[in-house]
Amino acid sequence: MPADAADLPRERLWALGPRALATPELLAILLGTGGPGQPALAVATSLLDGAEGSLRRLAARPGGELLRLPGVGAAKAARLTAAFELATRLLQEPRPALPRIREPADVARLL
C-alpha cells in the first residue's frame, strides 16, 4: 500500500479490518466524498463533533436535519439514514441460539 494510502479510511479498512478504524473513519467511508474543500474524514469528524461525539445522537437526528449540515447533501443524508436504520434492525434481530453442551458427545458433534 502506498504511504499516503495508509491515511485513507477505505484503504485502512481493507488493510487492517473495520475494527481498526475510528468512528469518524467509518463514517467517512459511508459519506464517500467530502464537501467543498473538505475531505470526507473532515466532514465525518464535524458530524460527530456536532453530535457531541455520540454516534447514537447523530443517528437520532432526522434526515432533514442531516441535510442542513455542512458537507451533507441528499445522497449522503440518505446513506447515513439507511446505515443507521440497518444498525437498528441488526440489533433487533434475534441472536442465533448457541448449542447446548451437556456431555462430551455434544462437543464431538460440534467439531
Residue, then its C-alpha position, 0 to 999 in steps of 0.5 A: m500500500p502506498a504511504d499516503a494510502a495508509d491515511l485513507p479510511r477505505e484503504r485502512l479498512w481493507a488493510l487492517g479490518p473495520r475494527a481498526l478504524a475510528t468512528p469518524e473513519l467509518l463514517a467517512i467511508l459511508l459519506g464517500t466524498g467530502g464537501p467543498g474543500q473538505p475531505a470526507l474524514a473532515v466532514a465525518t469528524s464535524l458530524l460527530d463533533g456536532a453530535e457531541g461525539s455520540l454516534r447514537r445522537l447523530a443517528a437520532r437526528p432526522g434526515g432533514e436535519l442531516l441535510r442542513l449540515p455542512g458537507v451533507g447533501a441528499a445522497k449522503a443524508a440518505r446513506l447515513t439514514a439507511a446505515f443507521e436504520l440497518a444498525t437498528r434492525l441488526l440489533q433487533e434481530p434475534r441472536p442465533a441460539l448457541p448449542r447446548i453442551r451437556e456431555p462430551a458427545d455434544v462437543a464431538r458433534l460440534l467439531 
